Amino acid sequence: MDEIEAFCHRYGVARKNTSSLKWDALQERFGDVSLLPMWVADMEFKIPESAEQDLIERIKHGVFGYTIVPDSYYDIFFKWMLERHHAVVKKEWLRFATGVVNSFYWLVNALTEPGDSVIILTPVYYPFQNAVTDNKRNLITSELMNKEGRYEIDFADFEKKIIENQVKLFIHCSPHNPVGRVWKKSELEQLLAICAKHDVFIISDEIHQDIIREDVEFVSALAFEKYFERLFVLNSASKTFNLACLLHSHVIIPDENNRKVYDQYAKTIHQAEISVLGMVAAESCYRDGADWLKGLLNVVEYNYQLLKNILAKRAPKIFISEKEGTYLAWLDLSSYVKSAQVRDFVQKKCGLAVDYGEWFGPHTQSFIRINLATTPQNIQYAAEQIAANIV
Ligand SMILES: Cc1ncc(COP(=O)(O)O)c(C=O)c1O
């Protein structure tokens, strides 16, 4: 607990009245400013001091003109990918974007035509659905199978849906938000093989790649050279180090033809491709942020166990999914709360703002997602509110 307290003391920060989406948009998003925000994947922790210092230095220079990416950036990022994830990335494969969501919207446009079918595994991070429907593509969902809180892929259903709908593109969440799975190599291999068999492009959104439980191994889709001709990998330092609004992310495209397709599309929608502060922060975090990340992962795991323990004692029929990765907890309230009443229960009775299961796909109205990248005090409060208000 000492380590947890020390991290929270050193990096914890009050975010109210700082134009924070999580803290200052409660009225707009939930209709109630008094809720404790446990929603949106955004933390209550400051970035590593070294990154803060590097940003200050860059800002003091006072010039924010067009910027190139220095070799040091590539070296540090490639080292991170190799040492942490055993993934080789080459300079010519890498493109920069102003966020992972932006880049999968672009890829949907670059790789498919209006009316084409795009498949996702639900429940999943809701912008996946939006990227398909906003772009007038046909949304196909294959539901993950919930086996007592541990989610698995229904490969037969996935393949059947691909065939039936002549699916052109699969958007994969790996590690998976919200269910917390870190997909095994064999699972990834099977998914990729099905996509290859039916000529389906794959976008692997790996933004949560660094938020992994200690005893679990993350495998990037970049481990599968055999499938490079259909693969696009998206990642960023932004989830790991909470840099989302510095608008800097990676699009990794191992195949030369695919790079041409992407570049051709990208130049029709954006020209200035680099956010200088995003780049400085990411380089600094990849270089010097390992200890900070270790501290964060300890807090996330501690909070997950805290939530589980409180609820196991006081509301034992709430199902909490096993969390192998991400800093998100996925809870099924169905034993105590009717689906139609989840919102009232969470907001009016418990005073919390969470992500609702219904945002993530069909058949998850009784679920909520709770953000664990916060102080144990907030987790304790949220868990006790839930426990105290169930009947
Ligand atoms: C799976 C996934 N992809 C993308 C994002 C957001 O990425 P960005 O802020 O770079 O658009 C999130 C944020 O929580 C996420 O969970």
The ligand as a Gaussian input file, in Angstrom:
#p B3LYP/6-31G(d) Opt

LIG

0 1
 C       -9.508000       1.035000     -27.813000
 C       -9.311000       2.512000     -27.845000
 N       -8.926000       3.118000     -28.982000
 C       -8.736000       4.455000     -29.039000
 C       -8.942000       5.258000     -27.939000
 C       -8.755000       6.741000     -28.034000
 O       -7.654000       7.051000     -28.809000
 P       -7.325000       8.549000     -29.197000
 O       -7.528000       9.393000     -27.976000
 O       -5.897000       8.478000     -29.639000
 O       -8.243000       8.921000     -30.312000
 C       -9.361000       4.670000     -26.732000
 C       -9.623000       5.499000     -25.560000
 O       -9.998000       5.068000     -24.526000
 C       -9.545000       3.276000     -26.685000
 O       -9.934000       2.653000     -25.557000

